[in-house]
Amino acid sequence: MDIQYLNTDLVIESKSDLSKIVQEFGDEVIVLYHGEMRGYQHASFEIELANAGADEVINSFCALVENLPQDVREIWDRCSRVLDVGYESGTSPHNFRSEIRATTIQRLAAIGASIVITIYSLSDKP
């Protein structure tokens, strides 16, 4: 099984209602979850881009946030914000590289988001 990039999820959490962010993102995202969890409001999103890597997906999320109206951006600025980049481990190739460019990291810093890398182990498939 090959090592591969799976997708990047955006996960936000706040004491405030996140409905306006969910509405503004609209059809540009897949809403994985939106609701209360442990006394906080949570929302998680994916973006489906065919054959895109982590850098492209992260830039798409940045563009969505950069285009939020000011009142919704203020809600965003009060959230915890994490982009979770997911990979599936494998036995080949010997190494796997997935670049996140400096300009992308600058955009992430400007929107106040962190990056988490999640590596999923090989499943126990026969």
N, C-alpha and C positions, 0 to 999 in steps of 0.2 A: 504494500500500500504506500502511495506517495504522500509525502508531507504536503499540506496545502493550506492556503488561506481560505477561511470559511466566510466570515463576514465581520462587520463592525457594528456593534450595538451602541446606541447612545442611551445612557441611564441617568435620569435626573431625579432629585429628591428635594422636597421642600415642606415647610409648614404651611405654605400658601397653596391655593388651588392652582393646578397646572393646566386646566382646561383651555385657557387662551393659547398656550404654547401648542398644545395638541391641535387646536383648530387652525392656527396659523401654519403649521407644518403641512396640514391638509393631506392631499393625495400624494405628496412627494415622499411620504414615509409609510411604513407598515407599523402600526401601533401594536407592540407586543403585549404591553400591559399599561393600564392607566387606572389608578385607584389608590385606596389607602392601604398602607402596610406599616405596622408597628407605630401607629400614631403620626405618620408622615404621609404626604402625598407622593406617589411614585409614578413615573412614566418611563417606558423603555421603547425604543424605536429601532427599526432597521431601514436601510435603503437598498433596494434591489437595482444593481447596475450590472448588466451582463458583462462578464469577463473583466470586471474592475478589480483592482487591488486595493489594499488598505489605504494608500495615499489618496486615491480618487474618491473613495467613499468618505473618508474624513473631510476632504475638501468640500464634498457635497453637503455634509452636515454643517460645516463652517458657513457656507453660503446661506443656508436656511436661517441660521442664527443671525448672521450679519444683516439679513433683510427683515428681521422682526421689527414691527412698529415699536416706537419708544416705550409705550406703556407695557408692552409684552416683554420687551428687552429688560425692563426693570424687574419683572418677575423672574426671568432667566438669571439675572445677575444675583438674585438671592438664593438660587438653587445650588445644591452640590451637583457637579456635572462631570461625568466620566464617559469617555469613549473606550469601549471594551473591544479590543481587536482579537479575534478568535482564529486559532490555527488548529488543524488536526495533525497530530504527530504521525510519523510513518517510518518506514524502513529505507526509503529512497526519496530523493537522491541523497548522496552523502551529506550535503548541506543544502540549506534552503535560505534564500535571502528575500527580504521584503522591505523595501526602502520606504521610509517616511521622510520626505524632503524637509530641508530647513525652512523653506517658505511655508510649508504646511504646519510645522511646529510653531512658527510665529503666529499663524492664524489661530491655532489652538490657544496659545497664550493670550491673544487679544480677546477671545471669547471666554476665557477663564476656565477652560476644560482640561482635565487630566486624561492621561492615557493609561490603560491597564492592558496587559498582554495576557491572554488566556490560551493555554495549550492543552488541547483535549487528547487524552491517551488513545491508543488504538483500541477499538472495540474488540470484544471477545467473539468475533465472527469466525465460524468454521472455515 
